[in-house]
């Protein structure tokens, strides 16, 4: 009888073997379903999950850090735990998520905002202390902030010796690493151009409405403003609205720069309302899934580019690329074969080729 049962179990095991369950991933999206950036971010992840045969769920936190913590607690301590939790260190929530994850068996992956220097010191964030934290992917935020201002200054008409160029800057949230880094890059560019005077930097909270309200006051206070640096597209659109209401023409009387390649931002670049646009980091979640898929298959992802990586995704988008990216919005899987990017079975010299160029055929 026992022999029979073990034979049946063996047969069942053989049947169940090849039908291994798809790896389950939960992404805690810090944004809202109305933000073009975070929606396109989710869509790119969904395309990757479909291609790679992964079970992806996405929860939005509507930019409320308490929601992220609550969602993380439910995912990490509830009954229906995912294999992988992908999250963003938005408003510095990462230490609490790492704490909640201890002993859960859920593997963690950070995207977009890694730990700040202070958090690393505080946590003593060594891989052996958090064995379930398997990696992170972040964009080149500091360089992005720097490149945007450099390009805006390059495009600005020359001024007479002794004359100043007035700049207004709109950053995101003070406690978000990406905002801090973009601002740091902007200040690095500013230091190289003494003819540019930063009139004021304000925190628009990444939102159109807040930036609009701030800009209405600032354009009255600084009517000579001819450069506007905005850390994302939503804020740039709010500032533009205020500028138009004050009688100015974006792209002519003042040059605007922004980050994020939402369809509206790409169109604004084509219409010359935006003079400088950087983008490409909406792909980070999709690239993270390629790495998680490989990890799940037993690949040592640290061999192919490092456990924690910064990708040079933020780059100025020209008008030809803007047209290509707009057309991609309607293409299934964004025209990317995610399987082809896998490191499985690759030589040790292989490096994940994650970049915006993969989308540009």
N, C-alpha and C positions, 0 to 999 in steps of 0.2 A: 504493500500500500504506500509506504513512504517513498519507495523507489518510483512508483507510478506518479505520486504527487510531485516529486522533484523533477521528473521528466516533463510533466505538464508545465511546471513553473519555468523550467529551462526553455521549453517551447514558447511560452508566453514572453519570456525575456527576449528571445530571438525575434519575436514579432515586434515587441515594443522597442527594441534596440534602434533600428534605423529611423523610427518615428520619434526621435528625441524631440522634446518640447522646444519650441522657439524661445530664445532668450528674451526675457521680459524686461523692458526699460520704462522707467517713469521719468519724464522730464518736468521739472518744476519751472515753468516759464514765469519770470518775474513781472512780465508786462501785462497788457490788457489785450482783449480780442479786437480792440479798435486801433491798435498801434500797428501800422504797416510793417515796421521792422520786425516786431516779435511774431506777427502772423506769418511773414515770409520765412522767418527763422524756423517756425514750426513746420511749415509746408516742405522746406528743404529736408528737415529731419524725417518727415513722413515719407518722402520720396526715397531716402536712404533706407529706411526701415523696410519698405515694400521690396526694394531691390535685394536687400540682404536677408529677407525672411525673418525679421525681428518683430516682436510684439511690443509696439510703442504706445504708451499712453501719455497724454500731455495735460497738465493742470496749470491754469493761469492764476497768479496771485494778485493781479490788479494793482501792482506796485505797493502792496501793503506787506512789510516784512513779517508781521505777525502771522499773515496767511501762509507764507513760505514755511515758517517754523511749524505751524499747525499741520500743513500738508506733509511735511517731512516726518513729523511725529507719527502721524497715521500710517504712512508708508513703511516706516522703519520699525514700528512697534505693534502694528496691526497684524491681522491674520493673513492678509493677502499681500505678502511682501514681494516686491519686484526683485529680479536678479541684480539689476543695476539702477542706481538713482543718479540722474544727471541734474546738476543744479548750478546756479550762478551765485557768486558772493555779492549779491545785490544788497546794499545797505548793511554790509558786514555781517551777514547771517551765517557764514560758513562755520565759525567755531561752534555755534550751537548745533548745527546739523551734524558736524563731526562727532560731537558729544553724544547726540541722540543715536547715532549709528553704531556706537561701540557695542559689540556683542550681537548685533542684529543679523550678521551674515550677508548683509546687502553690500555690494561693491559700489563705491562712490566715484564719480567723475565730475570735475569742476570745469565749467566753460565760461568764457568771456571775462570774468573777473576772478583772478586767483586770490590767494591770501595776501593781505598787505604785509609789509615788512614788520609792523608792530604785532600783527596777529601771529606771524611765524615765531617771533620772539616769545610771545605770550604762551603759545601752544607747545613750543619746542617741537614744531611739526616735522618730525622725522618719519620716514616711511615705516620704520619698525613700531612706532607708537600708534600709527593708524594703518594697520595692514590692509584694511578694506578700502582705503583711499588709493585708487590705482593710477590716477594721473589727472592732468589738466591741459587744456588748450586755450590760449588767450591770444587776442590780436595785438598788433603793434600800436597800442593806443597813444603812447607818448610821441612816437614818430608821426602818427596820424595828425595829432594836434599841431605839430611842428610843420609838417608838409602843407597843411591847409593854409596857415598864415603866410608861409613863404610864397606860396602860389598866389595868394591874394595880393601880396605886396608887389610881386613881379608883374601882375596884370594892372596895377594901379598906375595911372598916368604920372610921369615924373613931376616932382614939385621943386620950386625954386629953393636955392640954398637958404637955410634958416626957417623955411616953412615946415609945418608939421602935418602929418596925416593922422586924423582922429579915428581911433578904433574903439568899437564896443564889442565885448565878449559875453557870450551866454553859455555858461557851463551847466552841467546836469544837476546831480545831487552831490552835496559836499562829502557824503560818507560813502560814495560809490567809487571803487578804485579806478574804473575806466574814466570817470569824470576828472578825477585827480590827475591821472596820467596825461589826458588830453590837454588839460590846462597847463601842466608842467611843460609839455611840448610847445604850446603856444607861447609861453614865457621865454622858452629857449630861443625861438625865432625872433621874438620881440627884442631880446638882448642884442641880436645881430643887426638890428635896424633902428638906430637912434632917432631917425626921422619919423618913426611911428610912435604915437602917444596913446597908450591905453587909457581911455577916459574912465571906463568903469567895467568891472567884471561882476556879473550877477549870476545867481543860481536859479535857472528857470525850471528846475525839477523835471527836465526832459519833456515838458508839456507845452503845447501850442498856446493855450489860454494864459498860463502864467507868464510866458515869455512875451506875449502880446501886451499884457498889462504893464510889465516892466518897461518894454520898449516905448510905449506911449509916453511915459514920463521921461525916459532917457533921451529920446529924439528932441523933446522940448528943451531939455537941459543942455544937450550937445548937438545943436543944429548943423554943425560942420562935419558930422560923422560921415566918412566915406568908405569905411571898411567895417564889415560885420562878420565876426567869427562865431559860429554856433556849433555846439558839440553834438547836435543831432538835427535831423531834418524837421521834426515836429516844431522845435523851438524856432528854427529858421523861418518856417512859414508864419508863425505868430508874429515874429519881428517884422517880416516883410509886409504883413497886413497893416501893422502900425505905421510902417514907413510910407506905404501908399496913402494911408489916411492923412499923413502929415504933408502930402504933396510931392513925395519923392518917387523916382522911378528905379526899382531894383535892377541892377545890371548896368545902369547908366549913371545915375547920380551917386550911387553907393554900390560897392561890390559885396556880394554875400557868399559865404562859404559854409558848407555843412557836411555832416557825415551821415551815411545810410543810403543805400540805393533802392529806396521805395519807388514804385512806379511814378508817384507824384514828384519825387525829387529828381528822378531821371528826366521827366518831362520838363521840369523847371530848368534843368541844365540845357536841354535842347532849345527851350524858349529864351535862353540867355538871362532869365531872372536870377538863377544861381550861376555864379561865375566859377566856383570851385566846388566839386563834390568828390568825396572819398567814400569808398564802400568795399564790400566783399566779405565782411565779417559775419554776415547773416548765415554763412555756410558752416560756421564752427560746429554747430550741433550735428550736422550731417557728417562732418569729418570725425567727430567724436564717436559716432555710431560705427564707422568703419573700424576704428581702433577697438571698440568694445566687442564687435563681431569677431575680430581677430583674437582678442583676449579670451573670448568664450571658446574659441577653437584651439586654445592652448598655445597661441603665439606669444612670445615675450615681446610686448610692444615697445619696451624701453630699448630694445636692440635696434629699432628702426627710426631713431630720431629723438629718443629721450622720453622719460616719464612725464615730465612737465615741459610743455613746449609753447613758445611764442611764435605765431605765424605772421609773416609780413603781408597780411590780407588787406590792410587799409592802404589804399593807393589811389591817387587821383584818377578819376574816370573821365575819359575824353568823350566827345560827342558820338563818335562811331561806336564805342563800347556801350554807351548809354542806349543806343538804338538796339544793339545786340541783346543787352540785358532786358530791355522792355519786351522784346520778342520772346525771350526765354520764359517769361512769366506764364505763358500759355502752354509751354512744352511739358509733356509728362516727364517726370523724373529730372526736369531741368536739363535734359540731354546728357546726363551723367551716367556712366556705367560704374556704379559704386563697387561692384565686385572686382573690377580691374585694378582698383586702388589697394586691394588687400595685400598684406605682406606675407600671407600664408604661402609657404614653399619658395619664398624669394631668397636670394643670397644675402649675406650679412651686409653687403654694400648698399642694399636697397634703402631708400628713404621715402616715407610717405610724401607724395608730390602735391600736397594740399595747397591750392592757390585758386584765385579767381580765374586764371587762365584756363583751367579745366572746363569751365563753362563757356569759354569763348572758342568756338570751333571755326 
